Amino acid sequence: MANWIERWGDVIASKPEQPGVWKRRDGGFHVRGRATDPRTGRLREVNRALPDCRKAREAASVLEGELGKVRAGGASQELAGFPRFADYAVDLMERKVSTGVIASAAGREKWASILAKHLIPRFGDWYLDKITKREIEAWKVDVANAGYAPTTGNTLLAVLKTITAAASDDYDGLADAAVKVSPFETKAHRVYTDEQPNAFRLEDVVPFLDSMRVRWPAHYAMVYLGMWTGLRPSSLRPLRRRGPQPDIDWITGTLRVRRSHTVGNETMLGTKNGHDQVLKLSPEVVEVLRWHVERLELENVKRAKRSPENAAAMDASELLFPAEPNGRTRGGGFRTKSSLGLAFEDVGKVIGLAYNVTPRALRRSFQDLIRAAAVSDVVARAVCGHRTPAMTAHYSTVRPDEQEAAMGKIIHLATARRALAETPPGSPPERSETLAAAPSPPGQPTETQERASG
């Protein structure tokens, strides 16, 4: 009597009938073998249940035929079966990186981290056709119970959905298990609140910049440029002040935003939304940037006396905002994503901000500043790089005084129309005791002057 074991999503005999052929408890045979695919140079597996096969030698013949197809550069998907989630997910990520779908280092890090920490530990050993909507919903419950924010959960789910959708396209007959899985609910989750908007109040902008200039002069110009342009820190870090392709024209004051930096020493051509920007900077901004470059050069002259190697590295840098030397690097490279964090925290405490701000506040505050300046939406988006009004609204924080003024205008409009509607045609308007008399024409005495002379 055969000893049955569970393997490959099937129940088979513990010992094969022939090499790569096992008897199934439910009838037929299960075949498994591997051969090298000449298109990739990698081993490719044939792993499939054959419930209609009656004899082991028939199953062995089918297996050998499929392995022959693999060796010839192709295999029947029907008999090749579905790969494990981990194998497919890693392969899909490699394809996306190779084809440029995942273009940035940050994108690669995000995918690698999500696969390694969240998806492969849960689904890695599962065959793709064994992953069900019910299993994904159970995983969502575990993610929520682990204390992750719903926005984080949706980031994890988005990667999982990408994988299951791609697998469904790649393999005929494979259903997308995640297509009907709803996102994590975010109604009760608040990223920004009225008390903590991560955006500067208008009256706090100048004090913040003044304190940044005094306490963190190395960061001042970068923060100043970000405040008045709304550019992302990832677009500010790779800007070049000189070299074969400088991003700033010091004569015309033109700034070209055409690279993005996330982590390490790697940049991505184009901005986050894939479009280059050309900005005409105001004279005030150009003046601050010139001051910043002069400061870099003066500081490097001093540095050369105590550390010639670090000074040489800084002098070779083309960057407008190069990282300064520290215990780990000689300087001159890209600043890190966290480089402004400590400066923002320090200045916020020094000037007594009643709310917390991070470098993201620059982009959010720009929307409020440019709206207060009554600049058109078209010009605002041209400066900050937003492609849609919806994205501009997403980054905006409408102030209480704006809301109050809007209500006042509506009330004034409504009451004025009502008063006009209630006045009979041809009737003179009633004179309010609170309204001043109309001014007299030039050269004629006023009503007060006439009473005084009488």
C-alpha positions as CSV (number, residue, x, y, z in Angstrom):
1,M,0.0,0.0,0.0
2,A,1.4,3.4,-1.0
3,N,2.3,6.0,1.5
4,W,0.7,9.3,0.5
5,I,2.3,12.7,1.0
6,E,1.3,16.3,0.2
7,R,3.6,18.0,-2.3
8,W,3.2,20.6,-5.1
9,G,-0.4,21.2,-4.1
10,D,-1.2,17.5,-4.7
11,V,-1.4,14.2,-2.8
12,I,1.1,11.7,-4.3
13,A,2.9,8.5,-3.4
14,S,6.1,9.0,-1.4
15,K,8.1,7.1,-4.0
16,P,8.1,7.6,-7.8
17,E,6.9,5.0,-10.2
18,Q,9.5,6.1,-12.7
19,P,12.0,9.0,-12.6
20,G,9.8,12.2,-12.3
21,V,6.5,10.3,-12.2
22,W,4.5,9.8,-9.0
23,K,1.1,8.1,-8.6
24,R,-1.7,10.3,-7.4
25,R,-4.1,9.3,-4.6
26,D,-7.0,10.7,-6.6
27,G,-6.0,8.9,-9.8
28,G,-3.6,9.4,-12.6
29,F,0.0,10.6,-12.1
30,H,2.0,13.7,-11.2
31,V,5.0,14.5,-13.3
32,R,7.9,16.9,-12.4
33,G,11.2,17.5,-14.2
34,R,13.5,20.3,-15.2
35,A,15.4,21.2,-18.3
36,T,17.5,24.2,-19.4
37,D,15.8,26.7,-21.5
38,P,18.2,27.8,-24.3
39,R,16.6,31.3,-24.4
40,T,17.6,32.1,-20.9
41,G,20.2,29.5,-19.9
42,R,18.2,28.8,-16.8
43,L,16.4,25.7,-15.6
44,R,12.7,25.6,-16.3
45,E,10.4,23.3,-14.4
46,V,7.6,21.1,-15.8
47,N,5.3,20.3,-12.9
48,R,1.8,19.1,-13.5
49,A,-0.9,16.6,-12.5
50,L,-2.1,14.2,-15.2
51,P,-5.3,12.8,-13.8
52,D,-6.3,11.1,-17.1
53,C,-3.0,9.1,-17.5
54,R,-3.5,5.4,-16.7
55,K,0.0,4.1,-16.9
56,A,3.3,5.4,-15.5
57,R,5.1,5.0,-18.8
58,E,2.5,7.3,-20.5
59,A,3.0,10.0,-17.9
60,A,6.8,9.6,-18.4
61,S,6.4,10.0,-22.1
62,V,4.4,13.2,-21.6
63,L,7.0,14.5,-19.2
64,E,9.8,13.8,-21.6
65,G,7.9,15.4,-24.4
66,E,7.4,18.6,-22.4
67,L,11.1,18.7,-21.3
68,G,12.0,18.3,-25.0
69,K,10.0,21.4,-25.8
70,V,11.8,23.3,-23.0
71,R,15.2,22.3,-24.4
72,A,14.0,23.5,-27.9
73,G,13.1,26.9,-26.5
74,G,9.4,26.5,-25.6
75,A,7.0,24.5,-23.4
76,S,3.4,23.9,-23.2
77,Q,2.0,26.3,-20.5
78,E,-0.8,23.8,-19.9
79,L,1.7,21.2,-18.6
80,A,4.3,23.5,-17.3
81,G,2.1,24.6,-14.5
82,F,2.3,27.8,-12.5
83,P,5.4,29.0,-10.7
84,R,5.6,29.9,-7.1
85,F,4.8,33.4,-6.1
86,A,8.4,34.2,-4.9
87,D,9.9,33.1,-8.2
88,Y,7.4,35.0,-10.3
89,A,7.5,38.2,-8.2
90,V,11.3,38.4,-8.3
91,D,11.3,37.7,-12.1
92,L,8.6,40.4,-12.6
93,M,10.6,43.0,-10.7
94,E,13.7,42.2,-12.7
95,R,11.7,42.7,-16.0
96,K,10.3,46.0,-14.8
97,V,13.8,47.2,-13.9
98,S,15.2,46.0,-17.2
99,T,12.4,47.7,-19.3
100,G,12.6,51.0,-17.3
101,V,9.1,50.6,-15.8
102,I,10.8,50.8,-12.4
103,A,13.3,53.6,-13.2
104,S,14.6,54.9,-9.9
105,A,16.7,53.5,-7.1
106,A,13.9,54.4,-4.7
107,G,11.5,52.3,-6.8
108,R,13.8,49.3,-6.7
109,E,14.3,49.7,-3.0
110,K,10.5,49.9,-2.4
111,W,9.8,46.8,-4.4
112,A,12.6,44.8,-2.9
113,S,11.6,45.8,0.6
114,I,7.9,45.0,0.1
115,L,8.7,41.6,-1.4
116,A,11.3,40.7,1.2
117,K,9.4,41.9,4.3
118,H,5.7,41.5,3.5
119,L,4.8,39.5,0.4
120,I,7.3,36.6,0.0
121,P,7.1,35.7,3.8
122,R,3.4,35.3,3.3
123,F,2.9,34.0,-0.2
124,G,6.4,33.1,-1.4
125,D,6.0,29.3,-1.4
126,W,2.5,29.3,-2.8
127,Y,1.9,28.4,-6.4
128,L,0.2,31.3,-8.2
129,D,-3.0,29.4,-8.8
130,K,-3.4,28.6,-5.2
131,I,-3.5,32.2,-4.0
132,T,-7.2,33.2,-3.6
133,K,-9.0,36.4,-2.8
134,R,-9.9,35.0,0.6
135,E,-6.2,34.5,1.4
136,I,-5.4,38.0,0.4
137,E,-8.2,39.4,2.6
138,A,-6.8,37.4,5.5
139,W,-3.4,38.9,4.8
140,K,-5.0,42.4,4.9
141,V,-6.4,41.7,8.3
142,D,-2.9,40.7,9.6
143,V,-1.4,43.9,8.1
144,A,-3.9,46.0,9.9
145,N,-3.5,44.2,13.1
146,A,0.3,44.7,12.9
147,G,-0.3,48.4,13.3
148,Y,0.5,49.6,9.8
149,A,-1.2,52.8,8.6
150,P,-3.9,52.2,5.9
151,T,-1.9,54.3,3.5
152,T,1.1,51.9,4.0
153,G,-1.2,48.9,3.6
154,N,-2.4,50.3,0.3
155,T,1.2,50.7,-0.9
156,L,1.8,47.0,-0.1
157,L,-1.5,46.0,-1.7
158,A,-0.7,48.0,-4.8
159,V,2.5,45.9,-5.4
160,L,0.6,42.7,-4.8
161,K,-2.1,43.7,-7.2
162,T,0.6,44.5,-9.8
163,I,2.1,41.1,-9.5
164,T,-1.2,39.1,-9.6
165,A,-2.4,41.2,-12.6
166,A,0.8,40.6,-14.5
167,A,0.7,36.9,-13.7
168,S,-2.9,36.7,-15.0
169,D,-1.7,38.3,-18.3
170,D,1.3,36.0,-18.5
171,Y,-0.5,32.7,-17.9
172,D,-3.6,31.7,-19.7
173,G,-6.3,30.4,-17.4
174,L,-4.9,32.0,-14.3
175,A,-7.4,34.3,-12.6
176,D,-6.3,37.5,-10.9
177,A,-7.0,36.8,-7.3
178,A,-6.5,40.4,-6.2
179,V,-8.6,42.2,-8.8
180,K,-11.7,42.5,-6.6
181,V,-9.8,43.1,-3.3
182,S,-10.7,46.5,-2.0
183,P,-8.1,48.9,-0.7
184,F,-7.6,49.6,3.0
185,E,-10.1,52.1,4.3
186,T,-8.6,55.5,4.9
187,K,-11.6,57.5,6.0
188,A,-10.6,57.5,9.7
189,H,-6.9,58.1,8.9
190,R,-5.5,61.6,8.9
191,V,-2.1,62.3,7.4
192,Y,-2.4,66.1,7.9
193,T,-4.8,67.9,10.2
194,D,-5.8,71.5,10.9
195,E,-3.5,71.4,13.9
196,Q,-0.6,69.7,12.0
197,P,-0.9,70.7,8.4
198,N,2.8,70.3,7.5
199,A,2.5,73.7,5.8
200,F,3.7,77.1,6.9
201,R,1.3,79.8,8.0
202,L,2.0,82.9,5.9
203,E,3.3,84.9,8.9
204,D,5.8,82.1,9.8
205,V,7.5,81.9,6.4
206,V,10.0,84.8,6.7
207,P,10.9,84.1,10.4
208,F,11.6,80.5,9.4
209,L,13.8,81.5,6.5
210,D,15.7,84.1,8.5
211,S,16.5,81.6,11.2
212,M,17.5,79.0,8.7
213,R,20.0,81.4,7.2
214,V,21.6,82.1,10.5
215,R,21.6,78.7,12.1
216,W,21.9,76.4,9.0
217,P,23.6,78.5,6.2
218,A,24.6,75.4,4.2
219,H,20.9,74.6,3.8
220,Y,19.5,78.1,3.5
221,A,19.6,78.5,-0.3
222,M,18.1,75.1,-0.9
223,V,15.2,75.8,1.4
224,Y,14.8,79.3,0.0
225,L,14.6,77.9,-3.6
226,G,12.1,75.2,-2.5
227,M,9.9,77.7,-0.7
228,W,9.5,80.0,-3.7
229,T,9.2,77.3,-6.4
230,G,7.6,74.4,-4.7
231,L,10.1,72.0,-6.2
232,R,10.5,68.6,-4.6
233,P,13.7,67.9,-2.6
234,S,14.3,65.1,-5.0
235,S,14.4,67.7,-7.8
236,L,16.6,70.1,-5.9
237,R,19.3,67.7,-4.8
238,P,20.6,66.9,-8.3
239,L,20.7,70.5,-9.7
240,R,24.0,71.4,-11.3
241,R,25.6,74.8,-11.0
242,R,28.4,74.2,-13.5
243,G,29.9,71.5,-15.8
244,P,29.0,70.4,-19.3
245,Q,25.3,70.5,-18.6
246,P,24.6,73.1,-15.9
247,D,21.0,73.3,-14.8
248,I,21.1,77.0,-14.1
249,D,22.0,79.9,-16.5
250,W,23.5,82.5,-14.3
251,I,23.1,85.2,-16.9
252,T,19.4,84.7,-17.7
253,G,18.3,83.3,-14.4
254,T,16.8,80.2,-16.1
255,L,16.6,77.0,-14.1
256,R,16.2,73.6,-15.8
257,V,14.7,70.9,-13.7
258,R,15.4,67.7,-15.6
259,R,16.7,65.1,-13.1
260,S,15.5,63.4,-10.0
261,H,17.5,61.9,-7.2
262,T,16.2,59.5,-4.6
263,V,19.0,57.4,-2.9
264,G,22.7,56.7,-3.4
265,N,24.6,58.3,-6.3
266,E,22.0,57.5,-8.9
267,T,19.8,60.0,-10.7
268,M,16.8,59.5,-13.0
269,L,16.3,61.6,-16.1
270,G,13.2,63.7,-15.9
271,T,11.1,64.7,-12.9
272,K,8.7,62.5,-10.9
273,N,5.9,63.1,-13.4
274,G,8.2,62.5,-16.4
275,H,8.3,66.1,-17.6
276,D,11.2,68.5,-17.6
277,Q,10.6,72.1,-16.3
278,V,12.2,75.4,-17.3
279,L,11.8,78.1,-14.7
280,K,12.7,81.8,-15.0
281,L,13.8,82.7,-11.5
282,S,13.2,86.0,-9.9
283,P,16.2,88.3,-9.2
284,E,15.8,87.7,-5.5
285,V,16.2,84.0,-5.9
286,V,19.2,84.3,-8.2
287,E,20.9,86.6,-5.7
288,V,20.5,84.0,-2.9
289,L,21.8,81.3,-5.1
290,R,24.8,83.4,-6.0
291,W,25.5,84.1,-2.3
292,H,25.3,80.3,-1.7
293,V,27.8,79.5,-4.4
294,E,30.2,82.2,-3.1
295,R,29.8,80.7,0.4
296,L,30.7,77.2,-0.9
297,E,33.9,78.5,-2.5
298,L,34.9,80.5,0.6
299,E,34.3,77.5,2.9
300,N,36.3,75.3,0.6
301,V,39.3,77.6,0.7
302,K,39.3,77.2,4.5
303,R,38.7,73.5,4.2
304,A,41.8,73.1,1.9
305,K,44.1,74.1,4.7
306,R,42.9,71.4,7.1
307,S,41.7,68.7,4.6
308,P,43.0,69.0,1.1
309,E,41.3,65.7,0.0
310,N,37.9,66.8,1.1
311,A,38.4,70.2,-0.5
312,A,39.4,68.6,-3.8
313,A,36.2,66.4,-3.7
314,M,34.0,69.5,-3.1
315,D,35.8,71.5,-5.8
316,A,35.2,68.7,-8.3
317,S,31.5,68.7,-7.7
318,E,29.1,70.2,-10.2
319,L,26.2,70.2,-7.9
320,L,24.4,73.3,-6.7
321,F,23.8,71.8,-3.3
322,P,26.6,69.3,-2.7
323,A,26.8,67.2,0.4
324,E,29.4,68.6,2.8
325,P,32.2,66.3,4.1
326,N,31.4,64.1,7.1
327,G,32.9,61.1,8.8
328,R,31.7,58.8,6.0
329,T,32.3,60.7,2.8
330,R,34.7,63.4,1.5
331,G,31.7,65.5,0.3
332,G,30.7,66.7,-3.1
333,G,28.0,64.0,-3.7
334,F,24.3,64.1,-3.4
335,R,22.7,65.1,-0.2
336,T,20.6,62.4,1.5
337,K,16.8,62.4,1.7
338,S,17.0,63.1,5.4
339,S,19.6,65.9,5.2
340,L,17.1,68.7,5.9
341,G,15.2,67.0,8.6
342,L,17.3,68.1,11.6
343,A,17.5,71.7,10.3
344,F,13.7,71.9,10.0
345,E,13.2,70.5,13.5
346,D,15.7,72.8,15.0
347,V,14.4,76.0,13.4
348,G,10.8,75.1,14.1
349,K,11.7,74.9,17.8
350,V,13.8,78.1,17.9
351,I,11.1,80.3,16.4
352,G,8.4,78.6,18.4
353,L,6.2,77.1,15.6
354,A,3.0,75.7,17.1
355,Y,3.1,72.8,14.6
356,N,5.7,70.5,13.1
357,V,7.1,70.9,9.6
358,T,9.2,68.7,7.4
359,P,10.9,69.4,4.0
360,R,7.6,68.4,2.4
361,A,6.1,71.6,3.9
362,L,8.0,73.5,1.1
363,R,5.9,72.1,-1.7
364,R,2.7,72.3,0.3
365,S,3.4,75.9,1.5
366,F,4.1,77.0,-2.0
367,Q,0.5,76.3,-3.1
368,D,-0.8,78.5,-0.2
369,L,1.7,81.3,-0.9
370,I,1.0,81.5,-4.6
371,R,-2.7,81.4,-4.0
372,A,-2.4,84.3,-1.5
373,A,-0.5,86.2,-4.2
374,A,-3.5,85.7,-6.5
375,V,-1.3,84.0,-9.2
376,S,-3.2,82.0,-11.8
377,D,-3.5,78.2,-11.4
378,V,-1.8,77.8,-14.8
379,V,1.3,79.7,-13.8
380,A,1.4,78.0,-10.4
381,R,1.4,74.6,-12.0
382,A,4.0,75.6,-14.5
383,V,6.3,76.6,-11.6
384,C,5.8,73.7,-9.2
385,G,5.4,71.0,-11.9
386,H,1.9,69.8,-11.1
387,R,0.1,68.4,-14.1
388,T,-3.5,68.5,-12.9
389,P,-5.6,70.8,-10.7
390,A,-6.5,67.8,-8.5
391,M,-2.8,67.4,-7.5
392,T,-2.5,71.1,-6.8
393,A,-5.6,70.9,-4.5
394,H,-4.1,67.8,-2.8
395,Y,-1.0,69.8,-1.8
396,S,-3.0,72.9,-0.7
397,T,-4.0,74.0,2.8
398,V,-6.9,76.5,2.7
399,R,-6.4,79.0,5.5
400,P,-9.2,80.1,7.9
401,D,-9.1,83.7,6.7
402,E,-9.6,82.5,3.1
403,Q,-12.7,80.5,4.2
404,E,-14.0,83.5,6.1
405,A,-13.4,85.9,3.2
406,A,-15.2,83.4,0.8
407,M,-18.2,83.2,3.1
408,G,-18.3,87.0,3.4
409,K,-18.3,87.4,-0.4
410,I,-21.1,84.9,-0.8
411,I,-23.2,86.6,1.9
412,H,-22.6,90.0,0.4
413,L,-23.6,88.8,-3.0
414,A,-26.7,87.0,-1.7
415,T,-28.0,89.9,0.4
416,A,-27.3,92.4,-2.3
417,R,-29.4,90.5,-4.8
418,R,-32.2,90.1,-2.2
419,A,-32.3,93.8,-1.5
420,L,-32.4,94.5,-5.3
421,A,-35.2,92.0,-5.7
422,E,-37.3,93.6,-2.9
423,T,-37.0,97.2,-4.3
424,P,-39.8,98.2,-6.6
425,P,-38.7,99.1,-10.1
426,G,-37.9,102.8,-10.4
427,S,-37.8,103.4,-6.6
428,P,-34.7,105.2,-5.2
429,P,-32.7,103.0,-2.8
430,E,-33.3,103.6,0.9
431,R,-30.5,105.7,2.5
432,S,-28.8,103.9,5.4
433,E,-27.8,105.9,8.4
434,T,-24.6,104.0,8.5
435,L,-23.5,105.0,5.0
436,A,-21.6,108.1,4.4
437,A,-23.0,110.7,2.0
438,A,-21.7,110.7,-1.5
439,P,-18.7,113.0,-2.0
440,S,-19.4,116.4,-3.6
441,P,-18.1,117.0,-7.2
442,P,-14.8,118.8,-7.3
443,G,-15.0,122.5,-6.7
444,Q,-18.4,122.5,-5.0
445,P,-18.9,123.1,-1.2
446,T,-19.9,120.0,0.9
447,E,-23.2,119.8,2.8
448,T,-21.3,120.6,6.1
449,Q,-19.7,123.7,4.6
450,E,-23.1,125.0,3.4
451,R,-24.6,124.7,6.9
452,A,-21.6,126.4,8.4
453,S,-21.8,129.3,6.0
454,G,-25.6,129.6,6.6
